[in-house]
Amino acid sequence: MTTTTTEAVLSDTEARVLGLVTERSIVELASALIAAAGENPGGTENETVGVLRAACEAHGLSTTVTEVAPGRPNLVATLAGGTAAGLIFLGHSDVVPAGEGWSRDPFVPVQLGDRLIGRGATDMKGGLAAIVLALAAIKRADVTLAGPVALFCTVDEEDLGLGIRSLSAAASAAGGIGDYAACVVAEPTDLHTVIACRGDAYIELTVQGKSAHSGRPADGRNAISAASKIIAIILADHARLQANQDDLLGAGSWNVGRIDGGDGTSMVAANCRVWLDRRLMPGENPQEIVAALAAQVTAAGIDCDGITVTFEVAMEMPGFRTNAQSPIVTRAVAAAADAGSGVSPIGGWSAACDGGFIDREFGIPTIVFGPGDLNHQAHQIDESVSVTELVCASRAYALLCLRLVGEAAQ
């Protein structure tokens, strides 16, 4: 991590806008979003998007909703501006399942001191509320920006990425996503400025063999045995990857997450499926990774003599890296300090997020910068977020709009 400090020197316009960002309004919207749930898997984001859309429109933002799948809408909310390059904020409407063990109902939010508690408080209903109230403050201050600011809120980020893939495909088909100078992914980083992010791919391995009686195993072709040899190749590749560590991101990695095969103890297994997670370094292509793995399988003599092997990339989320001297990076660091959160370290992120699509498909410099603790709160029992940090996030987002996009000429 590297750090940069800055003095809090606000213009009259900045001070006026920040004065309109209130704790009460952020907590109220974040609480309403938490109460709307949206557990995924489950495809239940519709209510969350309804709450978010209503709030955006109440604060004077224009909205467009596009259904990705039945009951699963993407939302684009825009604060209009001039013709200069604008700014994207990127978030998602779904949350992971609440699970068992909570000390209270996970979808009945409660504020205890400085903590707002509920599923999604950190990941990422709090971040969404902070964005909306930042744009609302600019609108209420009667400030016209030189370019537009858009909130892209996608569905299915926590599972297969249907929302961001649909948004990217539609924008590409239309000739581009628009003129934007940068993208801020409001995932939880404790308001650290994340300039590099690993990607992720879900890869499904299917092995087909031939069933036989276990008393005569040579009559069959055991798919589980073949899969175990492939897993050995994967684990060796994982070890190879760990030998080449990146300062910000570490290394790519493999994880065998699930395996299912065979029909009975006394039968040679005719089939086996393995679900794999491959964390990607920026620029890595999962299709190329699968092709290389398939070549190793063939070279090892595994997919022959009655054994067939197929790989399918079920989900891809690209990684990205943004230059530390990019304006979005330097201004995010300054905005965090001037908003009251102190020094914002610059670093990398081992998790994956939708931002890689914005960087890869449209060449827009991207950072991850949001309220909440990824490692100790996101996806955890009794998930919570600091209310003070939500306010700082909203103030920092407003400053980014004012400083990166700028005011329109009078």
C-alpha positions in Angstrom: 0.0 0.0 0.0 1.1 3.6 -0.7 -0.5 6.6 0.9 -1.0 10.2 0.0 -2.1 13.1 2.2 -3.9 16.3 1.3 -5.1 19.4 3.0 -8.9 19.9 3.2 -9.5 23.0 1.2 -13.0 23.2 0.0 -14.5 25.7 -2.4 -17.7 27.5 -1.5 -19.7 25.2 -3.9 -18.1 22.1 -2.4 -18.8 23.3 1.2 -22.4 24.0 0.2 -22.9 20.6 -1.4 -21.3 18.7 1.5 -23.5 20.6 4.0 -26.5 19.0 2.3 -25.3 15.4 2.8 -27.0 14.3 6.0 -26.6 11.2 8.2 -30.4 10.8 8.6 -31.1 10.7 4.8 -28.4 8.1 4.1 -29.4 5.8 7.0 -33.0 6.0 6.0 -32.3 5.0 2.3 -29.8 2.4 3.3 -32.3 0.9 5.7 -35.0 0.8 3.1 -32.7 -1.0 0.7 -31.7 -3.5 3.3 -35.3 -4.2 4.1 -36.0 -4.9 0.4 -33.7 -7.9 0.7 -32.7 -9.4 -2.7 -31.0 -12.6 -1.8 -29.1 -14.3 -4.6 -29.2 -17.0 -5.8 -32.9 -16.5 -5.9 -33.5 -13.7 -8.5 -35.3 -11.4 -6.1 -33.7 -8.0 -6.8 -36.9 -6.4 -8.1 -38.0 -4.9 -4.8 -34.6 -3.4 -4.1 -34.5 -1.8 -7.5 -38.0 -0.4 -6.9 -36.9 1.3 -3.7 -33.7 2.6 -5.4 -35.6 3.9 -8.4 -38.1 5.7 -6.3 -35.4 7.4 -4.3 -33.5 8.5 -7.4 -36.6 10.0 -9.0 -37.6 11.7 -5.7 -34.2 13.4 -5.8 -34.5 14.6 -9.4 -32.5 11.9 -11.2 -33.7 10.3 -14.4 -34.0 6.6 -14.4 -34.1 3.7 -16.9 -34.9 0.1 -16.0 -34.1 -2.8 -18.2 -35.2 -6.3 -17.4 -32.3 -8.8 -17.7 -34.4 -11.8 -16.7 -38.0 -12.0 -15.3 -38.2 -9.8 -12.2 -34.5 -8.9 -12.4 -34.0 -5.4 -13.7 -30.8 -3.3 -14.2 -31.2 0.3 -13.2 -29.4 3.4 -14.7 -30.0 6.6 -12.8 -28.5 9.8 -14.3 -27.8 13.3 -12.9 -27.8 15.3 -16.1 -25.0 17.6 -17.0 -23.3 19.2 -19.9 -21.4 17.6 -22.9 -18.1 17.0 -21.1 -17.0 13.5 -20.1 -18.9 12.3 -17.1 -18.5 9.8 -14.2 -20.0 6.4 -13.6 -20.8 4.9 -10.2 -21.3 1.1 -10.3 -23.1 -1.0 -7.8 -25.4 -4.1 -7.5 -28.8 -4.7 -6.1 -28.4 -8.3 -4.9 -27.0 -9.6 -1.6 -25.8 -13.0 -0.6 -28.2 -15.3 1.4 -28.5 -14.2 5.0 -27.9 -17.7 6.4 -28.3 -18.9 9.9 -27.0 -17.5 13.2 -28.0 -13.9 13.2 -28.8 -12.2 16.5 -31.8 -10.4 14.8 -33.8 -10.5 11.6 -31.2 -9.8 8.9 -33.7 -7.8 6.9 -35.0 -5.6 9.7 -32.2 -3.0 9.8 -31.3 -1.4 13.1 -28.8 1.3 14.0 -26.9 0.7 17.2 -24.6 3.6 17.9 -22.4 4.1 14.8 -23.3 0.7 13.2 -26.2 0.1 10.8 -26.9 -3.7 11.0 -28.5 -5.8 8.3 -27.8 -8.1 5.4 -26.3 -5.9 2.7 -25.4 -3.0 5.0 -21.7 -3.2 3.8 -22.2 -5.2 0.6 -23.6 -2.9 -0.8 -26.8 -1.2 0.2 -24.9 1.4 2.2 -22.7 2.3 -0.8 -25.8 2.6 -3.1 -27.4 5.0 -0.6 -24.2 7.1 -0.3 -24.1 7.5 -4.1 -27.8 8.6 -4.4 -27.5 11.1 -1.6 -24.3 12.5 -3.0 -26.0 13.2 -6.3 -29.1 14.5 -4.5 -26.9 17.0 -2.7 -25.5 18.3 -5.9 -29.0 18.6 -7.4 -30.3 20.4 -4.3 -27.4 22.8 -4.4 -28.5 23.8 -7.9 -25.1 22.9 -9.3 -25.0 21.9 -13.0 -22.1 19.6 -13.8 -20.1 19.8 -17.0 -21.0 16.2 -17.8 -23.4 13.5 -16.7 -23.0 11.3 -13.6 -24.6 7.9 -13.9 -25.3 5.2 -11.4 -25.4 1.7 -13.0 -27.0 -0.8 -10.6 -26.8 -4.3 -11.8 -28.5 -7.6 -10.8 -26.8 -10.9 -10.1 -23.3 -9.6 -9.2 -23.1 -12.1 -6.4 -23.6 -15.1 -8.6 -23.2 -15.2 -12.4 -23.0 -11.6 -13.4 -26.0 -11.6 -15.6 -26.6 -7.9 -15.0 -23.2 -6.4 -15.9 -22.9 -8.8 -18.9 -26.3 -7.7 -20.2 -25.4 -4.0 -19.7 -22.1 -4.4 -21.4 -23.5 -6.3 -24.4 -26.3 -3.7 -24.9 -23.9 -0.8 -24.7 -21.4 -2.4 -27.1 -24.3 -3.1 -29.6 -25.3 0.6 -29.3 -21.7 1.7 -30.1 -20.5 2.5 -26.6 -21.5 3.2 -23.1 -21.2 7.0 -23.4 -18.5 9.6 -22.7 -17.2 8.9 -19.2 -13.9 9.9 -17.8 -13.9 7.2 -15.0 -15.8 4.6 -13.1 -16.1 4.2 -9.3 -17.2 0.8 -8.1 -18.8 1.4 -4.7 -18.0 -2.0 -3.2 -16.7 -2.0 0.4 -13.0 -0.9 0.7 -13.1 1.1 4.0 -12.7 4.1 1.6 -9.3 2.8 0.5 -8.6 3.5 -3.1 -8.3 0.2 -4.9 -6.7 0.5 -8.3 -6.2 -3.2 -9.2 -8.6 -6.0 -8.9 -8.4 -9.7 -9.6 -11.1 -11.3 -11.8 -12.9 -14.6 -11.5 -14.1 -17.4 -13.6 -16.3 -20.4 -12.8 -15.3 -23.4 -14.8 -17.3 -26.6 -15.0 -15.5 -29.8 -15.7 -17.5 -32.8 -17.0 -15.9 -36.2 -17.4 -17.8 -39.1 -19.1 -16.7 -42.7 -18.8 -18.4 -46.1 -18.9 -20.2 -47.9 -16.1 -19.4 -51.4 -15.1 -19.7 -53.7 -12.1 -17.1 -52.8 -9.4 -16.1 -56.5 -9.3 -14.7 -56.1 -12.8 -13.6 -52.4 -12.9 -11.5 -53.0 -16.0 -14.7 -53.4 -18.0 -15.6 -49.8 -17.3 -13.9 -46.4 -17.6 -14.0 -44.6 -14.2 -14.9 -40.9 -14.6 -14.0 -40.1 -11.0 -10.5 -41.5 -11.4 -10.0 -39.5 -14.5 -11.3 -36.4 -12.8 -8.9 -36.9 -9.9 -6.0 -36.9 -12.4 -7.2 -33.6 -13.8 -7.5 -32.1 -10.4 -3.9 -33.1 -9.8 -2.9 -31.1 -12.9 -5.0 -28.1 -11.6 -3.4 -28.2 -8.2 0.1 -28.3 -9.8 -0.9 -25.2 -11.9 -2.1 -23.5 -8.7 1.3 -24.0 -7.2 3.0 -22.7 -10.3 0.9 -19.5 -10.2 1.8 -18.8 -6.5 5.5 -18.6 -7.5 4.8 -15.4 -9.4 3.4 -12.9 -7.0 2.2 -9.4 -8.0 2.8 -6.6 -5.4 -0.9 -5.5 -5.4 -2.8 -8.6 -6.3 -0.8 -11.7 -5.3 -1.4 -14.3 -7.9 -4.1 -16.1 -9.9 -5.4 -19.2 -8.1 -7.5 -22.4 -8.5 -10.0 -23.7 -6.1 -12.0 -27.0 -6.4 -15.3 -26.0 -4.9 -17.6 -28.9 -5.6 -17.5 -32.4 -7.0 -20.3 -34.9 -7.9 -20.0 -38.2 -9.6 -21.0 -41.9 -9.8 -24.2 -43.7 -9.1 -23.3 -46.3 -6.5 -20.5 -47.8 -4.4 -20.6 -51.0 -6.3 -20.5 -49.4 -9.8 -17.7 -47.9 -11.8 -18.5 -44.2 -12.1 -19.6 -43.3 -15.6 -19.7 -39.6 -14.9 -18.2 -36.9 -12.8 -18.6 -33.1 -12.6 -16.3 -30.7 -10.9 -16.9 -27.0 -10.2 -13.8 -24.9 -10.3 -13.1 -21.3 -9.3 -10.2 -19.6 -11.1 -9.1 -16.2 -9.9 -7.8 -14.2 -12.8 -5.1 -11.6 -13.0 -5.8 -8.5 -15.2 -5.6 -9.5 -18.8 -6.0 -13.2 -18.3 -8.6 -14.9 -20.5 -10.5 -17.9 -19.1 -11.1 -19.4 -22.5 -7.3 -19.5 -23.1 -6.8 -20.9 -19.6 -9.3 -23.7 -20.3 -7.7 -24.4 -23.7 -4.3 -24.8 -22.1 -5.7 -27.1 -19.4 -7.4 -29.2 -22.0 -4.1 -29.6 -23.8 -2.4 -30.8 -20.6 -5.2 -33.3 -20.1 -4.7 -34.7 -23.6 -0.9 -34.7 -23.2 -1.3 -36.7 -20.0 -3.4 -39.3 -21.8 -6.5 -38.8 -19.7 -9.2 -38.1 -22.3 -8.8 -41.3 -24.3 -9.8 -45.0 -24.2 -13.4 -44.3 -23.4 -13.0 -41.1 -21.3 -14.3 -37.8 -22.7 -13.5 -34.5 -21.0 -15.3 -31.1 -21.5 -14.8 -27.7 -19.9 -17.3 -24.9 -19.8 -16.7 -21.3 -18.6 -20.0 -20.7 -16.7 -19.1 -17.2 -15.5 -16.4 -14.7 -16.2 -15.5 -11.5 -14.4 -12.4 -9.8 -15.7 -9.8 -8.2 -13.5 -8.4 -4.7 -14.1 -5.6 -2.3 -13.2 -5.6 1.5 -13.3 -2.5 3.7 -13.3 -1.9 5.1 -9.8 -1.4 8.6 -11.4 -4.8 8.5 -13.2 -6.9 11.5 -12.2 -9.6 9.3 -10.7 -7.1 7.8 -8.4 -5.4 11.0 -7.2 -8.8 12.8 -6.8 -10.3 9.8 -4.9 -7.5 10.0 -2.4 -7.9 13.7 -2.0 -11.7 13.4 -1.8 -11.6 10.8 0.9 -9.3 13.1 3.0 -11.4 16.2 2.4 -14.6 14.4 3.2 -13.3 13.6 6.6 -12.2 9.9 6.4 -8.4 10.6 6.6 -5.7 9.0 4.5 -7.0 6.7 1.7 -4.3 4.0 1.0 -3.8 3.0 -2.6 -3.8 -0.7 -3.1 -5.2 -3.9 -4.7 -8.2 -6.1 -4.1 -8.2 -9.9 -4.0 -12.0 -10.1 -4.6 -13.7 -9.7 -7.9 -16.3 -7.1 -9.0 -18.2 -5.8 -12.0 -15.7 -3.0 -12.6 -13.5 -5.2 -14.8 -16.2 -5.1 -17.6 -16.2 -1.3 -17.7 -12.4 -1.3 -17.9 -12.0 -4.1 -20.5 -15.0 -3.4 -22.7 -14.9 0.4 -22.8 -11.4 1.4 -21.7 -12.7 3.6 -18.8 -10.3 4.0 -15.9 -11.8 2.2 -12.9 -11.3 2.1 -9.2 -13.1 0.4 -6.3 -13.8 2.9 -3.5 -16.7 2.4 -1.0 -17.8 2.3 2.6 -17.6 -0.9 4.6 -15.3 -3.7 5.5 -14.9 -6.4 2.9 -13.1 -8.9 5.0 -14.9 -8.7 8.3 -18.4 -7.5 7.4 -19.3 -8.4 3.8 -21.1 -11.8 3.6 -20.9 -12.2 7.4 -23.4 -12.9 10.1 -24.7 -9.7 11.7 -23.3 -7.7 8.8 -23.0 -4.0 9.6 -21.4 -0.7 8.4 -20.2 2.4 10.1 -22.7 5.2 9.7 -19.8 7.7 9.9 -18.2 6.0 7.0 -21.4 6.1 5.0 -21.5 9.9 5.4 -17.8 10.2 4.5 -18.4 8.1 1.4 -21.3 10.2 0.3 -19.3 13.4 0.8 -16.3 11.9 -1.0 -18.5 10.9 -4.0 -19.9 14.4 -4.2 -16.4 15.9 -4.2 -15.4 13.4 -7.0 -18.3 14.6 -9.1 -17.4 18.3 -8.6 -13.7 17.8 -9.1 -13.5 15.2 -11.8 -16.5 16.2 -13.9 -16.5 19.8 -12.9 -19.1 22.5 -13.0 -20.7 23.6 -16.3 -19.6 27.0 -17.6 -22.1 29.7 -16.6 
